[in-house]
Amino acid sequence: MKILSLHLLAALDQAEQDRGPSAAELDAIDAEMPVITAELDLLDAQIAVLDRVPSELDERRLRRARRRVLAARRDLADHAATHSGGAA
C-alpha cells in the first residue's frame, strides 16, 4: 500500500510540474522582474571587480547598482502594500 501511495504521489507531483506556472505566479514574476534585473546588474558590477582593486568608475557603478536594487525593492514593497489594501 505504501509503495502505491509513493507512486501516486510521484505521478501527482509530475502532473503539477507539467502544468506550468499559474497566471498569478506569472504576475508575481512580472512584478518582481525589476528587482531581479537590478540584482543581476549589481552582481555583474561585483563580479567585474573581484580580481582587482575597484577604480573610481567601478565604485560609482557599484553605488548606482546598489541604489537601483534598493529603489526596485522599495517600489515592489510599495506596490504590494497598495494592492494588498493594508499598511505595514
N, C-alpha and C positions, 0 to 999 in steps of 0.2 A: 504494500500500500504506500509506503513511504517513497519508494522509487517512482511509482506512478505520479505521486504528488510533485516530486522534483522535476520529472519530465514535463508535467503540465505547467509548472511554474516557469520552466525554461521556455516552453512554447509561448506562453503568455508574454513573457519578457521580450522575446524576439518580435512578437506581433506589435508590442508597444514601441519598440525601436524602429520598426519598419514604417510606422505611420507618419513619422516626421514631426517637426515642431508644430504646435497649435498656432492659431492666429495671435493669441495672447502672448505666447512665447516669442513669436517673431516681432510683435510690437515692443516687447521688453528689450529685445536685442537692438532694434532700431533706436529706442530711447537711449540706450547705453553706448551706442556707436561713437558719439563724440568723445566720451571718456576713454573708450578703447583706443581710438585714434590718437588722442593726446598722450596716453600712456605709452603707445608704441613710439611716438616721436621722442618722448623722454628717454625711453630705452635706447633708441638709436643714438641720441646725444651722449648717453652714459657709456655705451659701447665704444664710441669713437675716441673716448679719452682714457680707456682702460690701460693702455700700454704707454701712455705719455703724460707729461705734466700738462694740464689744460692751459691753453693760451687764453688771452683776454676774450677773444672771439668765442672760444669754446665755453668759457664761463657765462657769457651772455646767452649763448644758445641753450645752455643748461637752465639758466634762470627763466628764460622765456618758456621753455618746455615745462618746467615745474609750474609756472603761473597758468599755463594753458590747462594742465591737469587739474589744478585747483579750481579754475573757473568752470571747467566742464563738469567736475563733481558738484560744485555749488549749483550750477544750472540744473543738473539732474535732480538734486535734492529739492530744489525749489519747485521743479515741475512735479515731482512726486507728491510734495506737500500740498500744492494747489489742486492736484487732481484726486487726491485721496479725501479731500474735504475737511481735513483737520490740521491743526497746528501742532508743532512738536513741543 
